[in-house]
Every structure is written in structure tokens, then in C-alpha cells.
């Protein structure tokens, strides 16, 4: 490694809450999108919206729920990529990886065992 690459790798490995790589920042941004989508879903339910027998019975709830699932799984995948491949050590990236992993597990279990 040359000096510039070494310093970039060392910066990516430094600890702290904020991510140091672009992929890590994107993962944290998707985690924020997940929080906003969950907040919108809760606000819709508190506002009186109710689901039905199918996913598209209430499109507003479906959009909010699917957006939350997609952003968390995508953010988790990017976070794991940043941790493993880029040496990211920001605490928020680990949070994004955990939330994304749990949501991916939940989606897989919902598909395997629908209720």
C-alpha cells in the first residue's frame, strides 16, 4: 500500500460513532430512512388507518411498511459490506448492521411461516 491508501485505511478503522467511509455513511442514511418510515407507519396507524386481509388493502400502510423493510435490509447489507470490506468501525454502522440483520431475519421468517 502506498502512503495515501494506508492513511485512508487507517481513517476508516478509527473508532467513533460516525462512519468514515461513503458506504458506511450511506448505510447510516438508510437507517435514518428506516426510522422515518417506521415513524410514518406508526403515525398512520395512530391516525386511524387499518390494514385488511391483503398487503394492498391499505396502500399507505403497505408503502410505509415496505419502505421500512427495504431501507433497513439494504442499509444492513451496506453496513456489513462497510465493516467487512472497508474496515469501517463507526458505532452507527454496527447499529445499522444489527437492525438490518434483524429485519432480514424477520422478513425471511414471515416468508417461511406466514400467518
Protein Blocks (a to p, Z undefined) as FASTA:
>chain_A
ZZklmmmmmmmmpgcjbdfbfklmmmmmmmmmmmmmmmmmmmmmmnopacdfbfklpmml
mmmmmmmmmmmmmmmmmmmmmmmmnopabfklmmmmmmmmmmmmmmmmmmmmcZZ
